[in-house]
Amino acid sequence: MPLRLRRTIVGAILCFALGACCALALAAPRDALAADAGVRMPTRGLPIRIPPAAQDTSVSARRPIFYRGLPYGSESLVNPARLIVNGGFGILQFDGRDNRFEHVAFRRGWNRVWTDVRHPVAAIEVAGWKEFVQTEVLPFSTSRKSARYWPNYTLHLIGGGMSWAEMAEWYDQHGFARPSAWAGATLTVYHVLNEVVENDDQPGPTTDAITDLLLFDPAGVLLFSRPGVRGFFGHRLNLRDWSNQPAIDFAHGSIENQGQNFSIKWHPPFVGERWSAFYYFGNHGEGGLTYTRPNGSAYSVGAGLVASKLVDLGQGERTAELLPSAGFFYDRNGSLLFSVMTSRSKRNRVRVNVYPGLVRVGPVTAGAFVLWNDQGEPAGGITLPLLPVGVAFKR
């Protein structure tokens, strides 16, 4: 196939995918944002009136949707550095990956990612165009081997787009000029670091970085740049950042309890205001139910599957081994305060997170976590809202 034709096909695929995202954004109902009329949000049990949004449609010009500055729970830990750590090193929580920094080949990972991004056609043609489109782009297959598109849509398109909007709101509320640009820079560091760490052991070409960095990551920003889309996910689906509390074990030079996670609560019109369909996702996916009390406190339970390790399929392709998982969650006004997760994975058989605000000693509050592996060996840590990472310890 001539090089010019191959490049044309690459451009056509990218334009088609981005065009589909634009169509979805344009089709989103404008009233989903619910900003022009104002909404009522329970905070600490008291109804607070949120004023109507301004006419400017930029992220920073409208009232906050994803980052509301709550001083408790998972939202109190939101900041750019923590996002980069949680997302950039998320793959190191997998079984089979050493979570010590000295065992991450950053230079080799960077060379792999840079080479693939500069020469996408060569990387795609290793397994073929049909394989690339069917397994990485089009969400039609349901087999474990062929459904590698799933994290592309959940973590990169939806999760990445929401993280960009959340960061833009964070920068805006902290007085930064051009908050959307700062958010874009933050997401770029996060996504590139994620690809470098994930592909540090790949000897040959792979389409992973191509699919993420050139397609789904920018598509997520484009998608969530639309006010209607942000309102749909923020108000209709109650999409929230429920990421873990990363911490560094300085004695072993390792990172513990990292991971970028999100939650969705959808209120079906036929079940009343108290009950919601619940979905919790990251490198996993658990579905279940949420019960919300009048004061804004909510209890959620879910069960599903977690990606425990990557399995090599050959020709630069990998998929995830999936194992059963389940969890219980307690949040207040969408900010996670407590969670316990269990799965059949070796490294994180049980994971308990207590977020700042659940326990206070006078004016002081902090977060904490405890992990147990399949041998019953514990690891723990403490986090503070002012610091990007906490301190971990284990035997």
VOPA-386857 format. One record per residue (C-alpha): x, y, z. Coordinates in steps of 0.5 Angstrom, whole numbers, padded with zeros to 4 digits, always signed. Example, Ala and Ser with C-alpha at 12.3 -4.5 7.8 and 13.67 -1.06 7.14 Angstrom:
+0025-0009+0016 +0027-0002+0014 
END
This chain:
+0000+0000+0000 +0003+0007-0002 +0005+0011+0004 +0001+0017+0002 -0005+0013+0002 -0004+0010+0008 -0003+0017+0011 -0010+0018+0008 -0013+0012+0012 -0010+0014+0018 -0012+0021+0018 -0019+0019+0016 -0020+0014+0022 -0018+0020+0026 -0023+0025+0023 -0028+0020+0023 -0027+0018+0031 -0027+0026+0033 -0033+0027+0028 -0037+0022+0032 -0035+0025+0039 -0037+0032+0036 -0043+0029+0034 -0045+0026+0041 -0043+0033+0044 -0047+0037+0039 -0053+0032+0040 -0053+0033+0048 -0059+0036+0051 -0057+0043+0053 -0061+0043+0059 -0057+0038+0062 -0052+0043+0064 -0058+0046+0068 -0054+0052+0070 -0058+0057+0066 -0064+0056+0071 -0059+0054+0077 -0059+0048+0081 -0060+0046+0089 -0054+0042+0092 -0054+0039+0099 -0048+0041+0102 -0047+0038+0109 -0054+0037+0110 -0056+0044+0108 -0059+0046+0101 -0055+0051+0098 -0057+0055+0092 -0052+0055+0086 -0053+0062+0082 -0054+0061+0074 -0048+0061+0070 -0045+0066+0066 -0047+0066+0058 -0039+0065+0057 -0039+0057+0055 -0032+0056+0057 -0030+0051+0063 -0028+0057+0067 -0033+0061+0066 -0039+0057+0068 -0040+0055+0075 -0036+0048+0078 -0039+0042+0076 -0033+0037+0077 -0029+0041+0082 -0033+0044+0087 -0028+0045+0093 -0031+0041+0098 -0026+0041+0104 -0027+0033+0105 -0027+0027+0102 -0024+0025+0095 -0025+0032+0093 -0021+0035+0098 -0015+0031+0095 -0016+0034+0088 -0010+0037+0085 -0006+0037+0079 +0000+0033+0082 -0004+0028+0085 -0008+0027+0078 -0001+0026+0075 +0002+0021+0080 -0005+0017+0080 -0006+0016+0073 +0001+0016+0071 +0003+0010+0075 -0003+0007+0075 -0001+0001+0071 +0004-0001+0077 -0002-0003+0081 -0002-0009+0077 +0000-0016+0079 +0006-0018+0075 +0009-0011+0075 +0014-0009+0080 +0012-0002+0084 +0019+0000+0086 +0021+0006+0082 +0028+0003+0080 +0025-0002+0076 +0021+0003+0071 +0025+0003+0065 +0023+0011+0064 +0028+0012+0058 +0026+0005+0054 +0019+0007+0055 +0020+0014+0053 +0023+0011+0046 +0018+0006+0045 +0012+0011+0046 +0016+0017+0042 +0018+0012+0036 +0011+0009+0035 +0007+0016+0036 +0012+0019+0030 +0011+0012+0026 +0004+0010+0027 +0003+0007+0020 +0009+0002+0022 +0006+0000+0028 -0001-0001+0026 +0001-0005+0020 +0005-0010+0025 -0002-0013+0027 -0006-0010+0021 -0011-0005+0020 -0017-0009+0021 -0014-0012+0028 -0013-0005+0030 -0020-0002+0028 -0024-0008+0031 -0020-0009+0037 -0018-0001+0039 -0023+0003+0036 -0030+0000+0035 -0034-0002+0041 -0037-0008+0038 -0033-0014+0040 -0035-0017+0047 -0029-0022+0047 -0023-0021+0052 -0018-0021+0047 -0022-0017+0042 -0025-0012+0047 -0019-0008+0048 -0022-0002+0046 -0026-0002+0053 -0021+0002+0057 -0020+0007+0051 -0027+0009+0052 -0028+0009+0060 -0021+0011+0062 -0019+0016+0056 -0025+0018+0053 -0030+0019+0059 -0025+0019+0065 -0019+0023+0061 -0024+0028+0059 -0027+0029+0065 -0021+0030+0069 -0019+0035+0064 -0025+0039+0066 -0024+0038+0073 -0017+0041+0072 -0019+0047+0069 -0024+0048+0074 -0019+0047+0079 -0014+0052+0076 -0019+0057+0075 -0021+0057+0083 -0014+0057+0084 -0013+0064+0080 -0009+0061+0074 -0010+0065+0068 -0012+0060+0062 -0014+0055+0066 -0016+0050+0060 -0009+0051+0057 -0006+0049+0064 -0011+0043+0065 -0009+0041+0058 -0002+0041+0060 -0003+0037+0066 -0007+0032+0062 -0001+0031+0057 +0004+0030+0063 -0001+0025+0066 -0002+0021+0059 +0005+0021+0057 +0008+0018+0063 +0002+0013+0063 +0004+0011+0056 +0012+0011+0058 +0011+0007+0064 +0006+0002+0061 +0010+0001+0055 +0017+0000+0058 +0018-0007+0057 +0015-0007+0050 +0021-0009+0045 +0017-0008+0039 +0012-0003+0036 +0005-0003+0039 -0001+0001+0038 -0003+0003+0045 +0000+0010+0045 -0002+0011+0038 -0010+0010+0040 -0009+0013+0047 -0005+0019+0045 -0007+0021+0038 -0014+0019+0038 -0018+0018+0045 -0014+0023+0049 -0015+0029+0045 -0022+0026+0043 -0024+0026+0051 -0022+0034+0051 -0026+0036+0045 -0032+0032+0048 -0032+0035+0055 -0031+0042+0052 -0038+0042+0050 -0042+0045+0056 -0048+0040+0054 -0043+0034+0055 -0040+0037+0062 -0047+0038+0064 -0050+0031+0062 -0044+0027+0065 -0044+0032+0071 -0051+0032+0073 -0055+0027+0069 -0050+0021+0071 -0047+0025+0077 -0040+0023+0074 -0034+0024+0080 -0027+0023+0081 -0026+0017+0086 -0019+0016+0086 -0014+0013+0091 -0010+0016+0095 -0003+0015+0093 +0003+0014+0097 +0011+0013+0097 +0014+0008+0101 +0021+0011+0102 +0024+0005+0105 +0023+0001+0099 +0023+0006+0094 +0016+0004+0092 +0009+0007+0090 +0003+0004+0094 -0005+0005+0093 -0005+0009+0087 -0010+0009+0081 -0015+0014+0078 -0022+0012+0079 -0029+0015+0077 -0036+0013+0079 -0043+0014+0076 -0050+0015+0079 -0056+0015+0075 -0063+0016+0078 -0068+0012+0073 -0074+0016+0073 -0078+0010+0076 -0075+0008+0082 -0075+0015+0086 -0070+0020+0088 -0067+0015+0094 -0064+0009+0089 -0059+0010+0083 -0056+0005+0079 -0048+0005+0081 -0042+0004+0077 -0035+0005+0079 -0029+0004+0074 -0022+0005+0073 -0017-0001+0071 -0024-0005+0074 -0031-0004+0073 -0036-0005+0078 -0044-0004+0078 -0049-0004+0083 -0054+0000+0087 -0053+0007+0091 -0058+0009+0097 -0058+0017+0098 -0060+0020+0104 -0064+0027+0105 -0057+0030+0108 -0053+0028+0102 -0050+0022+0105 -0050+0016+0100 -0048+0008+0101 -0046+0004+0094 -0045-0003+0093 -0042-0006+0087 -0039-0012+0084 -0035-0014+0077 -0028-0015+0074 -0022-0012+0076 -0016-0012+0071 -0010-0016+0075 -0005-0017+0070 -0003-0016+0062 -0003-0022+0058 +0002-0022+0052 -0002-0023+0045 +0004-0022+0041 +0005-0017+0035 +0006-0012+0040 -0001-0013+0043 -0003-0014+0050 -0010-0015+0054 -0012-0016+0061 -0013-0022+0065 -0020-0020+0069 -0022-0023+0076 -0028-0022+0080 -0028-0016+0085 -0033-0012+0089 -0034-0006+0094 -0037-0002+0099 -0037+0006+0098 -0039+0011+0103 -0040+0019+0100 -0042+0025+0102 -0045+0030+0096 -0041+0026+0091 -0034+0026+0095 -0032+0019+0097 -0030+0018+0105 -0030+0011+0105 -0029+0005+0101 -0027-0002+0102 -0025-0006+0095 -0024-0014+0095 -0022-0018+0089 -0018-0024+0087 -0012-0020+0085 -0005-0022+0088 -0003-0015+0090 -0009-0012+0093 -0013-0017+0095 -0017-0012+0100 -0016-0005+0100 -0019+0000+0105 -0019+0007+0104 -0021+0013+0109 -0021+0020+0106 -0020+0026+0110 -0026+0029+0113 -0029+0022+0116 -0025+0022+0122 -0023+0029+0125 -0018+0030+0132 -0020+0038+0133 -0019+0042+0127 -0014+0036+0124 -0016+0031+0119 -0012+0026+0114 -0013+0020+0110 -0011+0013+0111 -0011+0007+0107 -0009-0001+0109 -0008-0006+0103 -0007-0014+0104 -0004-0018+0099 -0006-0025+0098 -0001-0028+0103 -0004-0023+0108 +0001-0018+0108 -0001-0011+0110 +0001-0004+0107 -0001+0002+0110 -0001+0010+0109 -0003+0017+0111 -0005+0022+0106 -0006+0030+0107 -0010+0034+0103 -0004+0039+0102 +0001+0034+0100 +0001+0031+0093 +0003+0024+0095 +0002+0021+0102 +0007+0016+0106 +0007+0009+0106 +0010+0003+0110 +0010-0004+0110 +0014-0010+0113 
END
